[in-house]
Amino acid sequence: MENNSKTEYTDAVFSAKERKARKKTNFKPTINRTTRAKKTSKNSKTKKELVGAQEEVGFKKENLKIIPLGGIEEIGKNITVFEYENDIVIVDCGVSFPEDDMLGIDLVIPDFTYLVKNKEKIRGLVVTHGHEDHIGSIPYLIRQLNIPIYATKLTAGLIENKLEEHHLKESTKMKVIKQGQTIVLGKMRVEFIRSSHSIPDAVALAIHTPVGTIVHTGDFKIDYTPIDDEIIDLGRLAELGNKGVLALLSDSTNAERKGYTMSESTVGEVFDKLFFNCNKRIVVATFASNVHRVQQIVNAAVANKRKIAVCGRSMINMIETAIKLKYIKAPKNLFIDIDMVKNYTDEQLVIITTGSQGEAMSALTRMANGEHKKVNITANDLVIISATPIPGNEKYVAKVIDDLMKIGAEVVYSALADVHVSGHACQEEQKLMLSLVRPKFFIPVHGEYRQLIAHSETAKSLGFDDKNIFLLTNGRILELNQDEAKLTGTVPFGKVMVDGLGVGDVGNIVLRDRQHLSQDGLIIVVITMDSATGEVIAGPDIISRGFVYVRESENLMEDVKAVIAVQVQKCVDEHITDWASIKSNIKDNLREYIYRTTKRNPMILPIIMEV
């Protein structure tokens, strides 16, 4: 350190490592004449007071703030802010998919209000891997904040695809980082540590700050036999643990599962058995982002002399990017266009498709419904669903399986064979991570509440003190220094809904209206009135959608018209000429009548035409 007054620092402000070294060599810190005079003075300050004075002139460190804006008590929408003084580093920026009550919504992204407000502090966005729940919101963030993005090669390639779709690629600063590299972002240094997940180029992060090192695992599993031979760098994690880690943020997705997650290579063995001597056409549905799974399908296809066709836009984009960046190794001419499948016999073909979660518009679902334009499922097809249903999707996947079986296809799924393994660590792997890193404070992340609780219980079983484990919520600020960690406040957070090209223009009121319409339907009342006298010139006319079919409920519709006529006449008699009051009167009385008559509560929209 430099000091303009050339005053030497006392032993109290040196690091523990430096004190230890100086103790061995009998080193005694020198002090200048001013300090010596103070020391010999009758009014000399104590050592504690001297250190306090030094802190006042600038040696006291600020707290590090950790602020999750998404990904806590939910699966998806992962984004975490690390803030020290005037520097902010963002880790990941993902989407989540709409819940059942979010009718018509395409995507859900985080609320970026806090980041926009503090845009001058942001030094960069660091991305752990290329899954949608970690990169999907990046185009929406970049629209508001033109900040540099740091990611490994495959992750950067996938992000660039997204930016290109949003016409943002040319204006975005993309920095490709290698595993093991360290970058400087303000007063923080971010180290990229090789990790294992269900997508190549995944990294954990060591964020070196003035108050200590923070380790963020990203999504991880401990796979000793990965497809790409890139084993998680446990040695570096242990080295960091030996030096001292202030806090660990660790993946909690599988925190409820005991034991270990199986290696990805075990799926390849199952594929080999299913492909060997199979005379049927093979259709494999899996996650588009699971590059390792696709590589194993490629290996099995090559071994059995089959060509591969690809269905689904996201799958095509992923495979093209992975092949271009050499993350999928395949012989030339292995992949054929989906239009060419008719030129090959069934035993010469493999079709890789999206739709492993039973999504309504996915390729596999359309095949099962007989609606796919280019692939017709027959009794001579073997369909492998190489995924397990995400919670909430079970009934959709079950329906697809049923529909495929009704056609006569043979279906293999996770309940029948080990055609899928998770990309997330189970309890024993989480214990190993905790034991290697040995953090002072532990923060379980990336999971719903029950998973965060399970992960915290795992930490307690290893001897972690309950007071050093923090279950955060989105928007909550955790402040840390070398001595303590505490929750201090909140920042704006929430769910911003994307509907078509609209971002954030659909809120709870619109969703409530959509839900109302979907459950109870709509009645539109049209009346033409004289603007001078208020008398009814034409109508009322009734339009019903999603409530009852008018022709089959003529008596009810006539009664509805009579109720409206009575209410309008009351307004005329009482000299009420304000259209808003007349509409409100019609709506309230008609709602009461319909509920009393039908026990239904449709949305009612009165429209008054002036003449």
C-alpha positions as CSV (number, residue, x, y, z in Angstrom):
1,M,0.0,0.0,0.0
2,E,1.0,3.6,-0.5
3,N,0.7,6.5,1.9
4,N,1.5,10.1,1.0
5,S,2.7,10.9,4.6
6,K,5.1,7.9,4.5
7,T,3.7,6.7,7.8
8,E,4.4,2.9,8.2
9,Y,1.4,0.8,9.1
10,T,1.3,-0.9,12.5
11,D,1.2,-4.7,12.8
12,A,-2.5,-4.5,13.5
13,V,-3.5,-3.6,9.9
14,F,-1.3,-6.2,8.1
15,S,-2.9,-9.5,6.9
16,A,-2.7,-12.6,9.1
17,K,-0.2,-14.2,6.6
18,E,2.1,-11.2,6.7
19,R,2.0,-11.1,10.5
20,K,2.9,-14.7,10.7
21,A,5.9,-14.2,8.3
22,R,7.2,-11.2,10.2
23,K,6.9,-13.1,13.5
24,K,9.2,-15.8,12.2
25,T,11.9,-13.2,11.2
26,N,11.4,-11.1,14.4
27,F,10.3,-8.3,12.2
28,K,9.2,-5.1,14.0
29,P,7.3,-2.5,12.1
30,T,9.0,0.9,11.9
31,I,7.3,4.1,12.8
32,N,8.2,7.6,11.9
33,R,9.2,10.4,14.3
34,T,5.7,11.7,14.6
35,T,4.4,8.4,15.7
36,R,7.4,7.8,18.1
37,A,6.7,11.2,19.7
38,K,3.0,10.2,20.2
39,K,4.0,6.9,21.7
40,T,6.3,8.5,24.3
41,S,3.9,11.2,25.1
42,K,1.9,11.2,28.3
43,N,-1.3,11.5,26.3
44,S,-0.2,8.7,23.9
45,K,-3.0,6.8,22.2
46,T,-3.5,3.1,22.8
47,K,-3.0,0.6,19.9
48,K,-6.7,0.2,19.6
49,E,-7.2,4.0,19.2
50,L,-4.5,4.2,16.6
51,V,-6.1,1.5,14.5
52,G,-9.4,3.3,14.9
53,A,-7.8,6.5,13.6
54,Q,-6.4,4.6,10.6
55,E,-9.8,3.2,9.8
56,E,-11.3,6.8,9.9
57,V,-8.8,8.0,7.3
58,G,-9.8,5.3,4.8
59,F,-8.6,1.9,5.9
60,K,-12.0,0.6,7.0
61,K,-13.5,-1.7,4.3
62,E,-17.1,-1.4,3.2
63,N,-19.4,-4.4,3.4
64,L,-20.0,-6.6,0.3
65,K,-23.7,-6.8,-0.7
66,I,-25.2,-10.0,-2.2
67,I,-28.6,-9.3,-3.7
68,P,-30.5,-12.1,-5.5
69,L,-33.0,-10.6,-8.0
70,G,-34.3,-14.1,-9.0
71,G,-33.7,-17.8,-8.6
72,I,-34.5,-18.0,-4.9
73,E,-37.6,-20.0,-3.9
74,E,-38.1,-20.7,-7.6
75,I,-36.6,-22.7,-10.4
76,G,-35.4,-20.4,-13.1
77,K,-34.9,-16.6,-13.5
78,N,-31.5,-16.8,-11.9
79,I,-29.7,-13.5,-11.4
80,T,-27.5,-12.3,-8.5
81,V,-25.9,-8.9,-7.8
82,F,-22.6,-8.6,-6.0
83,E,-22.0,-5.0,-5.0
84,Y,-18.9,-3.5,-3.3
85,E,-18.7,0.3,-2.9
86,N,-19.1,1.7,-6.5
87,D,-18.8,-1.7,-8.3
88,I,-21.5,-4.1,-9.3
89,V,-20.9,-7.5,-10.9
90,I,-24.0,-9.4,-12.1
91,V,-24.0,-13.2,-12.2
92,D,-26.4,-14.8,-14.7
93,C,-29.6,-13.4,-16.2
94,G,-32.2,-16.1,-16.9
95,V,-35.8,-16.6,-17.6
96,S,-38.5,-18.8,-16.0
97,F,-41.5,-20.2,-17.9
98,P,-45.1,-19.1,-17.2
99,E,-47.1,-20.8,-14.5
100,D,-50.5,-22.3,-15.2
101,D,-52.3,-19.1,-14.2
102,M,-50.2,-16.8,-16.4
103,L,-52.5,-17.2,-19.4
104,G,-51.0,-16.2,-22.7
105,I,-47.6,-15.3,-21.2
106,D,-44.5,-16.5,-23.1
107,L,-41.7,-15.8,-20.7
108,V,-41.1,-14.4,-17.2
109,I,-38.0,-12.2,-16.7
110,P,-36.5,-10.5,-13.6
111,D,-37.3,-6.9,-12.6
112,F,-34.2,-4.9,-13.6
113,T,-35.2,-1.7,-11.8
114,Y,-32.4,-1.8,-9.3
115,L,-29.8,-2.4,-12.0
116,V,-31.1,0.4,-14.2
117,K,-31.0,2.8,-11.2
118,N,-27.4,1.8,-10.5
119,K,-26.2,1.4,-14.1
120,E,-23.1,3.6,-13.5
121,K,-21.8,1.0,-11.0
122,I,-22.2,-2.1,-13.2
123,R,-18.8,-3.5,-14.4
124,G,-20.1,-6.5,-16.3
125,L,-22.4,-9.5,-16.5
126,V,-20.7,-12.9,-15.8
127,V,-22.5,-16.1,-17.0
128,T,-21.9,-19.5,-15.5
129,H,-23.4,-21.6,-18.4
130,G,-25.7,-21.6,-21.3
131,H,-29.1,-22.8,-20.0
132,E,-32.2,-20.7,-20.6
133,D,-32.7,-20.2,-16.8
134,H,-29.3,-18.5,-16.8
135,I,-29.1,-16.6,-20.1
136,G,-32.7,-16.2,-21.4
137,S,-33.2,-12.7,-20.1
138,I,-29.9,-11.3,-21.4
139,P,-31.5,-9.6,-24.5
140,Y,-34.0,-7.8,-22.3
141,L,-31.3,-6.6,-19.9
142,I,-29.1,-5.4,-22.8
143,R,-31.9,-3.4,-24.3
144,Q,-31.8,-1.3,-21.1
145,L,-28.1,-1.5,-20.2
146,N,-25.3,-1.9,-22.7
147,I,-22.8,-3.7,-20.4
148,P,-20.0,-6.2,-21.3
149,I,-20.8,-9.9,-21.0
150,Y,-18.2,-12.4,-19.9
151,A,-18.8,-16.1,-20.7
152,T,-17.0,-19.3,-21.9
153,K,-17.0,-20.1,-25.6
154,L,-20.1,-22.3,-25.9
155,T,-22.1,-20.1,-23.5
156,A,-21.0,-17.0,-25.5
157,G,-22.1,-18.6,-28.7
158,L,-25.6,-19.4,-27.4
159,I,-25.9,-15.8,-26.0
160,E,-24.9,-14.4,-29.4
161,N,-27.7,-16.4,-31.0
162,K,-30.2,-14.8,-28.7
163,L,-28.8,-11.3,-29.2
164,E,-28.9,-11.8,-33.0
165,E,-32.6,-12.7,-32.8
166,H,-33.2,-9.4,-30.9
167,H,-30.9,-7.4,-33.3
168,L,-28.5,-6.6,-30.5
169,K,-25.5,-8.6,-31.4
170,E,-23.5,-5.8,-33.1
171,S,-23.9,-3.4,-30.3
172,T,-23.1,-5.8,-27.4
173,K,-19.6,-6.3,-26.0
174,M,-19.0,-10.0,-25.7
175,K,-15.8,-11.3,-24.0
176,V,-15.0,-15.0,-24.3
177,I,-13.2,-16.3,-21.2
178,K,-11.4,-19.6,-20.7
179,Q,-11.9,-21.9,-17.8
180,G,-9.2,-21.0,-15.2
181,Q,-9.0,-17.4,-16.3
182,T,-9.4,-14.5,-13.9
183,I,-10.9,-11.1,-14.9
184,V,-10.8,-7.8,-13.0
185,L,-14.1,-5.9,-12.7
186,G,-13.6,-2.8,-10.6
187,K,-12.4,-3.8,-7.1
188,M,-13.5,-7.4,-7.6
189,R,-11.7,-10.2,-9.5
190,V,-13.8,-13.0,-10.9
191,E,-12.2,-16.4,-11.4
192,F,-13.7,-19.0,-13.8
193,I,-13.4,-22.5,-12.4
194,R,-14.1,-25.6,-14.5
195,S,-17.3,-27.3,-13.5
196,S,-19.5,-30.2,-14.6
197,H,-23.2,-29.9,-15.7
198,S,-25.4,-31.2,-18.4
199,I,-24.0,-28.6,-20.8
200,P,-20.3,-28.1,-21.7
201,D,-18.3,-25.1,-20.6
202,A,-20.0,-24.7,-17.3
203,V,-18.1,-22.8,-14.6
204,A,-18.2,-22.1,-10.9
205,L,-17.0,-18.6,-9.9
206,A,-14.6,-17.4,-7.2
207,I,-15.3,-13.7,-6.7
208,H,-12.4,-12.2,-4.9
209,T,-13.4,-9.0,-3.1
210,P,-11.6,-6.7,-0.6
211,V,-13.6,-8.4,2.3
212,G,-13.0,-12.0,1.2
213,T,-13.6,-14.6,-1.5
214,I,-17.1,-15.7,-2.5
215,V,-17.6,-19.0,-4.3
216,H,-20.7,-19.4,-6.5
217,T,-21.1,-22.9,-7.8
218,G,-23.5,-22.2,-10.6
219,D,-25.4,-25.4,-11.6
220,F,-23.1,-28.3,-10.9
221,K,-22.7,-32.1,-10.4
222,I,-19.6,-34.0,-9.6
223,D,-19.1,-36.3,-12.6
224,Y,-15.9,-38.3,-12.6
225,T,-16.5,-39.7,-16.1
226,P,-17.9,-36.7,-18.1
227,I,-18.5,-37.1,-21.8
228,D,-15.9,-34.4,-22.7
229,D,-13.4,-35.5,-20.1
230,E,-13.5,-32.1,-18.4
231,I,-13.8,-33.0,-14.8
232,I,-14.8,-30.4,-12.3
233,D,-11.7,-28.7,-10.8
234,L,-12.0,-29.9,-7.2
235,G,-8.4,-29.1,-6.6
236,R,-8.9,-25.4,-7.1
237,L,-12.0,-25.4,-5.0
238,A,-10.0,-27.2,-2.2
239,E,-7.2,-24.6,-2.6
240,L,-9.6,-21.8,-2.2
241,G,-11.1,-23.5,0.9
242,N,-7.6,-23.8,2.4
243,K,-7.0,-20.1,1.9
244,G,-10.3,-19.2,3.4
245,V,-13.7,-18.6,1.7
246,L,-16.1,-16.0,3.2
247,A,-19.3,-17.4,1.7
248,L,-20.5,-20.1,-0.6
249,L,-23.6,-19.9,-2.8
250,S,-24.4,-23.4,-3.9
251,D,-26.9,-25.1,-6.3
252,S,-29.9,-26.7,-4.3
253,T,-32.0,-28.2,-7.1
254,N,-31.4,-31.8,-6.0
255,A,-31.0,-31.1,-2.3
256,E,-33.8,-33.5,-1.3
257,R,-32.2,-36.4,-3.1
258,K,-29.8,-38.7,-1.2
259,G,-26.7,-40.2,-2.6
260,Y,-25.0,-39.2,-5.8
261,T,-26.1,-38.2,-9.3
262,M,-25.3,-40.8,-11.9
263,S,-22.7,-40.0,-14.5
264,E,-23.9,-38.8,-17.9
265,S,-21.8,-41.6,-19.5
266,T,-24.3,-44.2,-18.1
267,V,-27.0,-42.9,-20.5
268,G,-24.7,-43.7,-23.4
269,E,-24.5,-47.3,-22.3
270,V,-28.3,-47.5,-22.3
271,F,-28.5,-45.9,-25.8
272,D,-26.0,-48.5,-27.1
273,K,-28.2,-51.3,-25.9
274,L,-31.4,-49.8,-27.4
275,F,-29.8,-49.0,-30.7
276,F,-28.1,-52.4,-31.2
277,N,-29.9,-54.7,-33.6
278,C,-33.0,-52.4,-33.6
279,N,-34.9,-52.6,-36.9
280,K,-37.2,-49.7,-36.1
281,R,-36.8,-46.0,-36.8
282,I,-35.5,-44.4,-33.5
283,V,-36.9,-41.0,-32.3
284,V,-35.2,-39.5,-29.3
285,A,-36.7,-36.5,-27.4
286,T,-34.4,-34.6,-25.0
287,F,-33.6,-31.1,-23.8
288,A,-32.2,-29.0,-26.7
289,S,-29.5,-27.7,-24.4
290,N,-28.2,-31.1,-23.4
291,V,-25.2,-31.2,-25.7
292,H,-23.6,-34.2,-23.9
293,R,-26.8,-36.2,-24.5
294,V,-26.8,-35.3,-28.2
295,Q,-23.2,-36.4,-28.4
296,Q,-24.1,-39.8,-27.0
297,I,-27.0,-40.1,-29.5
298,V,-24.5,-39.3,-32.3
299,N,-22.1,-41.9,-31.0
300,A,-24.8,-44.6,-31.0
301,A,-26.0,-43.6,-34.4
302,V,-22.5,-43.8,-35.9
303,A,-21.9,-47.2,-34.3
304,N,-25.1,-48.5,-35.9
305,K,-24.7,-46.8,-39.3
306,R,-27.8,-44.5,-39.0
307,K,-28.3,-41.0,-40.3
308,I,-29.6,-38.3,-38.0
309,A,-32.4,-35.7,-38.7
310,V,-33.3,-32.9,-36.3
311,C,-36.7,-31.5,-35.4
312,G,-37.5,-28.4,-33.4
313,R,-36.0,-24.9,-33.9
314,S,-34.2,-24.7,-30.6
315,M,-32.7,-28.2,-31.1
316,I,-31.5,-27.2,-34.6
317,N,-29.9,-24.0,-33.3
318,M,-28.2,-25.7,-30.4
319,I,-26.7,-28.5,-32.5
320,E,-25.5,-26.1,-35.3
321,T,-23.8,-23.9,-32.7
322,A,-22.2,-26.9,-30.9
323,I,-20.9,-28.4,-34.1
324,K,-19.5,-25.0,-35.3
325,L,-17.7,-24.6,-32.0
326,K,-16.6,-28.2,-31.9
327,Y,-18.5,-29.2,-28.8
328,I,-20.2,-32.0,-30.8
329,K,-18.0,-34.3,-32.8
330,A,-19.7,-36.0,-35.7
331,P,-18.6,-37.3,-39.1
332,K,-19.5,-35.3,-42.2
333,N,-22.8,-36.1,-43.8
334,L,-24.1,-37.7,-40.6
335,F,-26.9,-35.1,-40.3
336,I,-29.5,-34.9,-43.0
337,D,-32.4,-32.5,-43.5
338,I,-35.7,-33.5,-42.1
339,D,-37.2,-33.4,-45.6
340,M,-34.8,-36.2,-46.6
341,V,-36.1,-38.9,-44.2
342,K,-38.4,-40.4,-46.8
343,N,-35.2,-41.4,-48.7
344,Y,-34.0,-43.7,-46.0
345,T,-35.4,-46.9,-44.5
346,D,-36.5,-47.0,-40.8
347,E,-33.4,-48.9,-39.7
348,Q,-31.2,-46.2,-41.2
349,L,-32.7,-43.3,-39.3
350,V,-32.5,-41.5,-36.0
351,I,-34.6,-38.4,-35.4
352,I,-33.6,-36.0,-32.5
353,T,-36.5,-33.8,-31.4
354,T,-37.7,-31.4,-28.8
355,G,-40.8,-32.0,-26.7
356,S,-39.5,-34.1,-23.8
357,Q,-41.7,-32.1,-21.5
358,G,-44.9,-32.5,-23.5
359,E,-45.1,-28.9,-24.5
360,A,-48.2,-28.2,-26.5
361,M,-46.6,-26.9,-29.6
362,S,-43.4,-29.0,-29.5
363,A,-42.4,-31.3,-32.3
364,L,-42.9,-34.6,-30.3
365,T,-46.4,-33.5,-29.2
366,R,-47.4,-32.7,-32.8
367,M,-46.0,-36.1,-33.9
368,A,-48.0,-37.8,-31.2
369,N,-51.2,-36.0,-32.3
370,G,-50.6,-36.8,-36.0
371,E,-50.2,-33.1,-36.7
372,H,-46.5,-32.9,-37.6
373,K,-46.0,-32.0,-41.3
374,K,-42.8,-34.0,-41.9
375,V,-42.8,-36.9,-39.4
376,N,-45.6,-39.5,-39.1
377,I,-45.2,-41.8,-36.1
378,T,-46.0,-45.5,-36.9
379,A,-45.9,-48.8,-35.2
380,N,-42.4,-49.3,-36.5
381,D,-41.0,-46.4,-34.4
382,L,-39.0,-46.7,-31.1
383,V,-39.5,-43.4,-29.2
384,I,-37.0,-42.6,-26.4
385,I,-38.0,-39.8,-24.1
386,S,-34.6,-39.0,-22.6
387,A,-35.7,-36.7,-19.8
388,T,-37.7,-36.7,-16.6
389,P,-40.7,-34.4,-16.3
390,I,-40.2,-31.1,-14.6
391,P,-42.6,-30.8,-11.7
392,G,-45.9,-29.7,-13.1
393,N,-45.3,-31.3,-16.5
394,E,-46.1,-34.9,-15.5
395,K,-49.6,-34.9,-17.0
396,Y,-48.4,-33.5,-20.3
397,V,-45.6,-36.0,-20.7
398,A,-48.0,-38.8,-19.7
399,K,-50.5,-37.8,-22.4
400,V,-47.8,-37.7,-25.1
401,I,-46.7,-41.2,-24.0
402,D,-50.3,-42.4,-24.2
403,D,-50.9,-40.9,-27.6
404,L,-47.7,-42.5,-29.0
405,M,-48.6,-45.9,-27.6
406,K,-52.1,-45.6,-29.1
407,I,-50.5,-45.2,-32.5
408,G,-48.6,-48.4,-31.8
409,A,-45.1,-47.0,-31.3
410,E,-42.7,-48.5,-28.7
411,V,-42.0,-45.9,-26.0
412,V,-39.0,-46.0,-23.6
413,Y,-39.0,-43.4,-20.8
414,S,-37.3,-42.8,-17.5
415,A,-39.6,-45.1,-15.6
416,L,-38.6,-48.0,-17.8
417,A,-34.9,-47.5,-18.4
418,D,-32.0,-45.1,-17.3
419,V,-32.4,-42.9,-20.3
420,H,-31.8,-39.7,-18.3
421,V,-29.6,-38.4,-15.5
422,S,-29.8,-35.1,-13.8
423,G,-27.2,-32.3,-14.2
424,H,-27.5,-31.3,-10.6
425,A,-25.7,-32.5,-7.5
426,C,-27.4,-34.7,-4.9
427,Q,-26.7,-34.6,-1.2
428,E,-23.4,-36.4,-1.1
429,E,-22.0,-34.2,-3.8
430,Q,-23.3,-31.1,-2.0
431,K,-21.5,-32.4,1.1
432,L,-18.3,-32.7,-0.8
433,M,-18.6,-29.1,-2.1
434,L,-19.2,-27.8,1.4
435,S,-16.3,-29.8,2.8
436,L,-13.8,-28.6,0.2
437,V,-14.8,-25.0,0.2
438,R,-15.4,-24.7,4.0
439,P,-17.0,-21.3,3.9
440,K,-17.6,-19.1,6.9
441,F,-21.2,-18.3,5.7
442,F,-23.4,-20.6,3.5
443,I,-26.2,-19.4,1.2
444,P,-28.2,-22.2,-0.6
445,V,-29.5,-20.9,-4.0
446,H,-31.2,-22.1,-7.2
447,G,-34.1,-24.0,-5.6
448,E,-37.6,-23.8,-4.2
449,Y,-38.0,-23.2,-0.5
450,R,-38.1,-26.9,0.4
451,Q,-34.9,-27.5,-1.5
452,L,-33.2,-24.5,0.2
453,I,-34.2,-25.9,3.6
454,A,-33.0,-29.4,2.6
455,H,-29.6,-28.0,1.6
456,S,-29.3,-26.0,4.8
457,E,-30.0,-29.2,6.8
458,T,-27.2,-30.9,4.9
459,A,-24.9,-28.1,5.9
460,K,-25.9,-28.4,9.5
461,S,-25.1,-32.2,9.4
462,L,-21.5,-31.2,8.5
463,G,-21.3,-28.9,11.6
464,F,-22.2,-25.6,10.1
465,D,-23.7,-23.2,12.7
466,D,-27.3,-22.3,12.0
467,K,-26.5,-18.6,12.5
468,N,-24.0,-18.7,9.6
469,I,-26.6,-20.2,7.1
470,F,-28.7,-17.6,5.3
471,L,-31.9,-18.5,3.5
472,L,-32.3,-15.4,1.2
473,T,-35.4,-14.2,-0.7
474,N,-35.4,-12.4,-4.0
475,G,-34.7,-8.7,-3.4
476,R,-33.2,-9.1,0.1
477,I,-29.8,-7.6,0.7
478,L,-27.2,-9.7,2.6
479,E,-24.2,-7.6,3.8
480,L,-20.9,-9.4,4.6
481,N,-17.5,-8.6,6.0
482,Q,-14.8,-10.7,7.5
483,D,-16.5,-10.6,10.9
484,E,-20.2,-10.9,10.3
485,A,-23.1,-11.2,7.8
486,K,-26.5,-9.7,8.2
487,L,-29.7,-9.0,6.3
488,T,-30.2,-5.3,6.0
489,G,-32.9,-4.3,3.5
490,T,-34.6,-4.9,0.2
491,V,-34.4,-3.7,-3.4
492,P,-37.1,-3.7,-6.1
493,F,-37.7,-7.2,-7.5
494,G,-40.4,-9.2,-9.1
495,K,-41.7,-10.9,-12.2
496,V,-41.9,-9.1,-15.5
497,M,-44.0,-10.9,-18.0
498,V,-43.2,-11.1,-21.7
499,D,-46.3,-11.5,-24.0
500,G,-45.3,-11.4,-27.7
501,L,-43.4,-8.2,-28.3
502,G,-44.7,-6.6,-25.1
503,V,-42.4,-6.6,-22.1
504,G,-44.0,-5.7,-18.8
505,D,-47.2,-4.4,-20.3
506,V,-49.2,-7.4,-18.9
507,G,-49.6,-7.2,-15.1
508,N,-51.8,-8.8,-12.5
509,I,-54.9,-6.9,-13.5
510,V,-54.7,-8.2,-17.1
511,L,-53.9,-11.7,-15.9
512,R,-56.9,-11.5,-13.6
513,D,-59.1,-10.5,-16.5
514,R,-57.8,-13.3,-18.7
515,Q,-58.5,-15.8,-15.9
516,H,-62.0,-14.4,-15.4
517,L,-62.7,-14.7,-19.1
518,S,-61.3,-18.2,-19.3
519,Q,-63.4,-19.4,-16.4
520,D,-66.7,-17.5,-16.8
521,G,-66.9,-16.1,-20.3
522,L,-68.1,-12.7,-21.5
523,I,-71.3,-10.8,-22.1
524,I,-71.3,-7.6,-24.1
525,V,-74.4,-5.4,-23.9
526,V,-74.9,-2.9,-26.7
527,I,-77.4,0.0,-26.4
528,T,-78.0,3.0,-28.7
529,M,-79.4,6.0,-26.8
530,D,-80.4,9.6,-27.6
531,S,-77.8,11.9,-26.2
532,A,-80.3,14.6,-25.5
533,T,-83.2,12.7,-23.9
534,G,-81.5,9.5,-22.8
535,E,-84.1,7.4,-24.4
536,V,-83.2,4.0,-25.9
537,I,-83.3,4.1,-29.7
538,A,-82.0,0.6,-30.4
539,G,-81.2,-2.5,-28.3
540,P,-80.2,-3.8,-26.0
541,D,-78.3,-6.3,-28.1
542,I,-76.5,-9.2,-26.3
543,I,-73.3,-10.8,-27.4
544,S,-72.1,-13.8,-25.4
545,R,-68.7,-15.6,-25.6
546,G,-67.7,-18.4,-23.4
547,F,-70.8,-18.0,-21.2
548,V,-73.8,-19.7,-23.0
549,Y,-74.6,-20.3,-26.7
550,V,-77.2,-17.6,-27.4
551,R,-79.4,-19.7,-29.7
552,E,-79.7,-22.5,-27.1
553,S,-80.5,-20.1,-24.3
554,E,-83.0,-17.7,-25.9
555,N,-85.2,-17.5,-22.8
556,L,-82.2,-16.5,-20.6
557,M,-81.2,-13.9,-23.2
558,E,-84.7,-12.4,-23.3
559,D,-84.7,-12.2,-19.5
560,V,-81.3,-10.5,-19.6
561,K,-82.7,-7.9,-22.1
562,A,-85.7,-7.3,-19.8
563,V,-83.4,-6.7,-16.8
564,I,-81.3,-4.2,-18.8
565,A,-84.4,-2.4,-20.1
566,V,-85.7,-1.9,-16.6
567,Q,-82.4,-0.5,-15.3
568,V,-82.1,1.9,-18.3
569,Q,-85.6,3.2,-17.8
570,K,-84.9,3.8,-14.1
571,C,-81.9,5.9,-15.1
572,V,-84.1,7.9,-17.5
573,D,-86.8,8.4,-14.9
574,E,-84.2,9.6,-12.3
575,H,-82.7,11.9,-14.9
576,I,-79.3,10.1,-14.8
577,T,-77.6,11.1,-18.0
578,D,-73.9,10.3,-17.1
579,W,-73.0,7.3,-19.3
580,A,-70.5,5.9,-16.7
581,S,-73.3,5.8,-14.1
582,I,-75.7,4.1,-16.5
583,K,-73.1,1.5,-17.4
584,S,-72.3,0.8,-13.8
585,N,-76.0,0.4,-12.9
586,I,-76.5,-2.0,-15.8
587,K,-73.3,-4.0,-14.9
588,D,-74.1,-4.4,-11.2
589,N,-77.8,-5.3,-11.6
590,L,-77.1,-7.7,-14.5
591,R,-74.3,-9.5,-12.6
592,E,-76.6,-10.0,-9.6
593,Y,-79.4,-11.4,-11.8
594,I,-77.1,-13.8,-13.8
595,Y,-75.5,-15.1,-10.7
596,R,-78.9,-15.7,-9.0
597,T,-80.2,-17.4,-12.1
598,T,-77.1,-19.5,-13.2
599,K,-74.6,-19.4,-10.3
600,R,-72.1,-18.0,-12.9
601,N,-70.1,-14.8,-12.9
602,P,-69.2,-13.8,-16.5
603,M,-67.4,-10.6,-17.3
604,I,-70.0,-7.9,-18.3
605,L,-69.1,-5.1,-20.7
606,P,-71.9,-2.5,-21.4
607,I,-71.4,-0.4,-24.5
608,I,-73.6,2.7,-25.1
609,M,-73.7,4.3,-28.5
610,E,-74.7,7.9,-28.6
611,V,-77.0,9.4,-31.4
